[in-house]
Amino acid sequence: MRIETRAGNRQRLRTAITRVQQVNRALDCSLENETEQLINDPLIRDLLDNGYVQ
């Protein structure tokens, strides 16, 4: 996720986040704290919300 964020690759970032969430739902387990923090990282949120990293 960090690599895709730095590369500005919005679609692949969305795909990676979605896939992690799908796997965890299928396994009936929650995300690790570090993964949740990464998904909510301001750089990642900025890319997803605005299409670019400031």
One Martini backbone bead per residue (centre of mass of N, CA, C, O) as a GRO file, in nm:
protein
   54
    1MET     BB    1   0.056   0.064  -0.020
    2ARG     BB    2   0.295   0.255  -0.008
    3ILE     BB    3   0.390   0.225  -0.297
    4GLU     BB    4   0.126   0.318  -0.437
    5THR     BB    5   0.121   0.593  -0.307
    6ARG     BB    6   0.398   0.702  -0.409
    7ALA     BB    7   0.304   0.644  -0.717
    8GLY     BB    8  -0.010   0.728  -0.745
    9ASN     BB    9  -0.186   0.448  -0.737
   10ARG     BB   10  -0.508   0.438  -0.687
   11GLN     BB   11  -0.621   0.165  -0.794
   12ARG     BB   12  -0.419  -0.027  -0.649
   13LEU     BB   13  -0.487   0.069  -0.369
   14ARG     BB   14  -0.781  -0.011  -0.366
   15THR     BB   15  -0.731  -0.309  -0.427
   16ALA     BB   16  -0.561  -0.375  -0.176
   17ILE     BB   17  -0.767  -0.296   0.037
   18THR     BB   18  -0.998  -0.475  -0.056
   19ARG     BB   19  -0.850  -0.745  -0.033
   20VAL     BB   20  -0.788  -0.739   0.268
   21GLN     BB   21  -1.084  -0.716   0.356
   22GLN     BB   22  -1.188  -0.977   0.223
   23VAL     BB   23  -1.007  -1.179   0.367
   24ASN     BB   24  -1.093  -1.108   0.655
   25ARG     BB   25  -1.390  -1.175   0.618
   26ALA     BB   26  -1.352  -1.474   0.527
   27LEU     BB   27  -1.191  -1.527   0.814
   28ASP     BB   28  -1.321  -1.373   1.049
   29CYS     BB   29  -1.132  -1.106   1.077
   30SER     BB   30  -0.943  -0.860   1.181
   31LEU     BB   31  -0.756  -0.607   1.156
   32GLU     BB   32  -0.471  -0.494   1.203
   33ASN     BB   33  -0.360  -0.214   1.342
   34GLU     BB   34  -0.148  -0.145   1.123
   35THR     BB   35  -0.344  -0.163   0.883
   36GLU     BB   36  -0.545   0.051   0.973
   37GLN     BB   37  -0.338   0.280   0.990
   38LEU     BB   38  -0.256   0.270   0.695
   39ILE     BB   39  -0.536   0.325   0.569
   40ASN     BB   40  -0.551   0.605   0.759
   41ASP     BB   41  -0.341   0.746   0.628
   42PRO     BB   42  -0.306   1.056   0.502
   43LEU     BB   43  -0.180   0.982   0.226
   44ILE     BB   44  -0.391   0.773   0.145
   45ARG     BB   45  -0.643   0.948   0.176
   46ASP     BB   46  -0.560   1.163  -0.027
   47LEU     BB   47  -0.549   0.982  -0.274
   48LEU     BB   48  -0.840   0.873  -0.258
   49ASP     BB   49  -0.990   1.158  -0.239
   50ASN     BB   50  -0.793   1.338  -0.465
   51GLY     BB   51  -0.558   1.181  -0.650
   52TYR     BB   52  -0.326   1.279  -0.446
   53VAL     BB   53  -0.007   1.376  -0.323
   54GLN     BB   54   0.127   1.630  -0.110
   0.00000   0.00000   0.00000
